[in-house]
């Protein structure tokens, strides 16, 4: 938290902890992803009894980690792909500080270059941290963005991009798609392709399918709204070892009961809630946090007529997921060149969106590479519209284009994952996206697809809604909550804010 202009959202006041109450409340948290773990932590630290029910055999949700075996019997770490822990992910980092105040499980990535189909390369290394100098320096040294491009921008139309107000930006731009917005402001096509498409596809969406409000909010979070810089950290070991195993131990020390391999079937209301499970071991509680993916939430709500009202239930049923994504992890019998970055973003090289070299940072991959003399490389394809076999057949040639030294490498092991469970952020979705609070007192939602009117995204949105759901239930019990932190909720540069205000007069 080096940004002096970060915003503190004060916790709801109340009693210091549940020990001051006559009866200790119990809450069931459904889902042990980032959102559910943040909710469980926030509740348990205030003395609430917590049960966490997770259908998978591991914690972390879409940032979970597990062990698999290669064809030769070697045990290897596996997960769903690269995740960047940006410095402005205050609430996620607050959760991780529970297991290590110094965040020793994270290691910095000094640069993440972006390369387009013509081989032009952008870099974030050495940029100033102060907005708007960071974005200006990036643009001026970019091979895809020239000075005359800056002069040709439609400044009035582009003002919302630099003068974001959250949540007001959603009223202004959520009905417009990102591609249309960038064309309307006359953003140069080459720079648009590299600088913005890389970010839009982080939401598993093509720019034409992403809300312009989400694009503007991302630009605010990562460029003009924060002085934390544009670099990020990565976990220095597989997620289970680095993050969730230690956090599970922390929660156990707070008497949290974590149940994996248990799927929730329904929630019944009444004087207390009864959370049904597929094992038949129902749990009675005073509160429930539903921190599941979209399909899981829809399934539970459909089977729980006591929850919500017709309007809310319709909003849940109308939720949609983004396009599928594919992760192809390769264990190669020879190393990539030593100058290869840990992470490389790509544009104009479909279906490849980025390349990660895991033996640059992940302990298990480092150990394997040193032992074998090989390397562990991961290829990502976001917003997939073709079949998995077609995508993977085209990913490897793209790797050979970018890293020619891999052409003659033998593949010792390969794992391919295809998932379709990330929330959609299409134009118009914001207005009907359900918030943390529900019509049923004592039931809260959490997750990266849940609405919260703060400038957060991706993993940070999951963590923030998790803490917020804990705060909601703590307030119901009369117990004080936890402070939240974000980048500023409006653009930092006053002249751009005034220009945006004049545009709407």
C-alpha positions, 0 to 999 in steps of 0.5 A: 500500500504505497499509494497515499491516495488509496481509499479506506472504506471504513468497516461497519461499527459494532461489538468487538467480537462474538464473545460479547453476544449471548449466543455465538452465531454460526455461518456456512460459507458455500465455496472455498475460492478467494471470495469464500475464504475471505468471507470465512476469514472475516467472520472467524476473526470476529469470533463467528463459528464458520463452516466452509463447504467446497465441492472440489477436493482443494481450496482456491476455486479458480486459483486452486492447485493440485497434483497430477502425474506425468506419463512417466509417473512423476508427480507435478503441480497443476492449476488453471493457469497464470494469475497476476497479483497486482500491487493494488489488490489491497483486499486480496493481499490483506487476506494473504497477509494472514499467513505471512505479513511480509507476503513472502509467498509472492515474487515480483515479475519485473516486466511483462512484455506484449508482442503483436502479430508484426513483432512490435513489442511493448514493455512496462519496465521502468515506467514512472508510477505517478498517474497520468505520467505512467500511461503517457510514458507507455504511450509515447515509447510504444511502437504501436502508438505514435505522437500523431495518434495522441493528437488525433484522439477524440479528447471529449469522447475519451474523457470518461476513460481518464476521469472514471467515477465508480459506480457512475461510469457504469451508468455512462458506458455499460450499454456500450461495448469496448470495441465501439467505444475505442473506435469512437474515441479514435484510438489507433487500431494497432495500439488498441489491439495490443494495449486493450485487447490483452486486458479485455481478454483477461475477462475472457471476452473479445472487445466487442463482447465486453462492457466499455464501462468495465474497460474504463474501470480496468484502465483506471485500476491499472493505469490512471487510478493507482500509483502502485505501478504496472508490475505485478507479483506471482505466487512462488509455488503452486497455489496450494503450497504457497497460498491455500494450504497455509490459509487452511491452517490459519482458518483451522486455528480460528476453529473454522471447519473446512469440508472439501468434496461436499456439494451444497444442494439447497438452502432452507429458510426459517428461524435458522437456515438449513444448508443441505449437502449431497452427503446428507450432512446438513448444516444449520446456521444463522447466516449463509454466504454463497460464494460459488461460480455462476452455475453453482449459484443458479443451481442452489437458488433454483432448488431453494424456494425460500431464498430471495424474491421473484425479481432477485431469483430472475436476476440470478437465473439470467446470469451468464458465463463468459466464453471458455478458455484453454490452458495448455501446459507443456513439460519440455525436454530442453530449456527456453532461452534464458532471456525469455520473460516469465510472462508474455502477452500476445496480440494478433496471434490467434488463438494464443493470448499469452505464454508463461514460463513457469520455471522462472518463478514456480518452485515445483517447476524450477525443481523439475527443470533443474532436475531434467534440464527442461522447461515448463511452459504454459499457453493460454487461449481466452474467449475460445469459440473453436473446439479444444483440439483445434485450439491446441493444434494451433497453440504450439506453432505459435509458441514456435514462432515466438520461441524458436528454440522450442521447435526441436523440443520433445514434449515430456508431459502435457496437460490441457484444461478447458473451462467455461465458468467465469462470469460474463461482463457484457454490455448491459450486464451491470444493471442486473448483476446481483449485489452482495446483499440479498432480499433474504436477511442473513444470506449474502453473495460473494465472488468476482461476478457479484456487483460491488460499487467499488473500483475492483476487478478479477481476483480483487473483486472476489476478495473484496466481495468476500470481505463485504459479505462478512461485513454484511453478516457481522453487521446483522449480528451487531459485530464490527466489520473489516475495513476495505481498501481500493484505488481512488473511486474517481480519476486522479487528474482534475483537468480530465475530470472537469473535461468529462463533466463539461461533456455531460452538461 
